[in-house]
Amino acid sequence: MHRRLQELNIPANCPSDGTLRVDVNYPLALLLVRSVILQFSLPRQESVDWLERCWQSQVLCAANS
């Protein structure tokens, strides 16, 4: 997780107690942290199911209405 957060330019560190500390300074960073945590904590099949639902859903863009 720490490595992925670094790739996203989100400040994080892992103290010796094993926790992950993250500095969230803007709303998008919070969403990205949540996404990274889910990516690493959900069972693989649950992630696959979620992606398949996303690919099958149809979202209408307001600009095309």
KAQUI-V562118 format. One record per pair of residues at least 12 apart in sequence whose C-alpha atoms are under 8 Angstrom apart, sorted by the first residue. I is the first residue (numbers start at 1). J is the second residue. If there is no record, write none. Layout:
I_J, I_J
//
This chain:
1_36, 1_37, 1_40, 2_14, 2_20, 4_36, 5_33, 5_36, 10_22, 10_23, 10_24, 10_29, 11_23, 11_24
//
